[in-house]
Amino acid sequence: SSCRTIRNPVTSCRVFLVSIQKTDEENEGMAMREGNEDAQNTMATLQASMEAIREEIMASHTDMKKHFSEAWETMRVDMKQELGSFKDEVNKKMDEVGANLKSVETRVEEMEQRVGEVEEWSVNAKEVLLQTVEEQQRMLAKLTDLETRSRKNNLRIFGIPEDQELLKTELGMQNAELGIQRCHRSLDQKPPTHVPPRSMIVCFLEYNIKEQVLKKAWLKKNIRIEEHRIYMDHGYPIEIIQKRKEYAPLRKILKEKGIRFQTPAPARLRVFYKDGPGTYTNVTSAKLPAQGTNGTQARPKDNSWTAKKNCLRE
């Protein structure tokens, strides 16, 4: 009975533990059932919220679509109106440009016609001008020739002081009748003392007397009145004098080289080559000789001014 007494507590404990375990299992079951119910409630709440959100999104989408359609329709109408206005404006501008181009084309045609007329007139005017210039040159040449002939009895004397006159004794023609028709200074104003005196122009009654006086002066060469050197030359017109002055550099070079030359009237240059004389009417056509190895002068082959200068440098 003592053993039975001892076993009963153990059994009691076991029973108690089993009961506790069952209680725990029941509690856990209840807790799980409660948790499942809470989860189900939560899921139901979330589903309700999501459904509400979806309905709001759909409503917003519908409103946005409606507003977008209205905005698109408004923009389409505005763009159509603006494009229509732009098209009208472009057409108007194109019409204006077309009118301007037509006006410009008309003006260009008129200008081309006028330019053609001017070109034709220019060609004709050029021909007439050339003919006029040629005729003028011929007239001037004839006028200069007539003036030269009218002055053939004139003698121009350079270097005579303003207060003195040329006497016959200086030329050695004391007993000759000179037959001077007129004698006067050039028409310039009387120069100061330190300036060379004006030339004196003497007009003879006879041409041969003038030639004799000029030859006497050239033969005597050194004619002086006191300390003044006297020069004489033909009484040429101004044009001839200027043209003869152009030969001065050539005459200087010819003198330095000892080449014989002459300046016949009215304005020519005659150079005496070893193979014969050459006469030239202007500086451009004048052919200057080159110094030969034997001291004689040879006629240059090249007629250019560069060749002349090269010949002279040699």
HELIX and SHEET records of a PDB file:
HELIX    1   1 SER A    2  SER A  150  1                                 149    
HELIX    2   2 LYS A  168  LEU A  171  5                                   4    
HELIX    3   3 TYR A  207  LYS A  220  1                                  14    
HELIX    4   4 ILE A  238  LYS A  245  1                                   8    
HELIX    5   5 ALA A  248  GLU A  256  1                                   9    
HELIX    6   6 TRP A  305  ARG A  313  1                                   9    
SHEET    1   A 5 ILE A 180  ARG A 185  0                                        
SHEET    2   A 5 MET A 200  PHE A 204 -1                                        
SHEET    3   A 5 ASN A 154  PHE A 158 -1                                        
SHEET    4   A 5 HIS A 228  HIS A 234 -1                                        
SHEET    5   A 5 ILE A 223  ILE A 225 -1                                        
SHEET    1   B 3 PHE A 261  GLN A 262  0                                        
SHEET    2   B 3 LEU A 269  TYR A 273 -1                                        
SHEET    3   B 3 GLY A 276  TYR A 280 -1                                        
SHEET    1   C 2 ALA A 290  GLN A 291  0                                        
SHEET    2   C 2 GLN A 297  ALA A 298 -1                                        
END                                                                             
